[in-house]
Amino acid sequence: MPVTQSPVTLRVGSRDSKLALAQTELIIGELKKAHPQLTIELSTMKTIGDKRQDVAMNKIGDKGLFTKELETGLSENTIDVVVHSLKDIPTQLPENMLLAAIHGRADPRDCVIMAPRNQGKKLEDLAEGSVIGTGSVRRVAQLRRQYPHLEFADVRGNLNTRLAKLDAPDSVYDALVLAVAGIERLQLGARIAHALDTVLYAVGQGALGVEVRADDVQTRELVACLNSRSVRLECLAEREVMRVLEGGCSVPIGVRSTWDGEQLEVKCIVASPDGSQAVEAGTAAQVTNDDQARALGVQVAALMRERGADAVLKAI
């Protein structure tokens, strides 16, 4: 049953990119279904990650690249809810902030988008020295191990900007590696050359995170309907792996979560940026609540540490 018994106004914050707005509109649509009387006001803003397009993400040194300004809005009570790509949300939230809902995980895999001159090819078909654009250290670390004949270069900008850079007649990029979820949410799935099944994806990739003030009980109740149970549990487990290993979104931690009934298996990889070193581990457990999900994440992180993950991360 809807929580709303009388008209309420909910102020929702979002980054102003096309993808961020598409994702926020998904959340707003679900909220309106659950609470027909709800009035929703949308506020948009740019984050430091949007403004600093001239620097690689892992060089900026801020785990809240795409969240800090939005969280300031929450803290100052100018907005009530923030919608993020879950993979952008640090595992340590600011004081009085709460990840109240995890919603609707789309395909979490990475994929390849080819330049027009390479249509019909896969990564293995590209000539030696071909340049692959990605801003993700995680992707480069794994792809160097699997495709040693390729070169990798940073590419910044929102999704549409990156695609424009790829499609330019004088583009230096032969292909881009991007998240399937973002491509499909912008109705651009036809551009996907192939998904990367052998690359472990980012923690929380494909899911949406809904952040609120921890002491805002009414808003917490309003957004509780957005939680997708299995998605929430697998993402909490993944985030706990990252929290224990102390890796931000620019650190090369990859994961894969799979369900077998109530058994959740989480696999993890940490690789050096040049692909020369990698540590992998995984385990499964019965997971039916948040505490069990986090406990599984702790187990996976402990296995990773036993196998030397800390040494790889410290060398980055």
Buried (B, 14 or more C-beta within 10 A) or exposed (E): EEBBEEEBEBBBBBBBBBBBBBBBBBBBEBBBEBBEEBEBEBBBBEBBBBEBEEEBBBEEEBBBBBBBBBBBBBBEEEBBBBBBBBBBBBBEBBEEBBBBBBBBBBBBBBBBBBBEEBEEBBBEEBEEEBBBBBBBBBBBBBBBBEBEEBBBBBBBBBBEBBBEBBBEEEBEBBBBBBBBBBBBBBEBEEBBBBEBEEBBBBBBBBBBBBBBBBEBEEBBEBBEBBBBEEBBBBBBBBBBBBBBBBBBBBBBBBBBBEEEEEEBBBBBBBBBBEBEBBBBBBBBBEBEEEEBBBBBBBBBBBBBBEBEBBEBBEEB
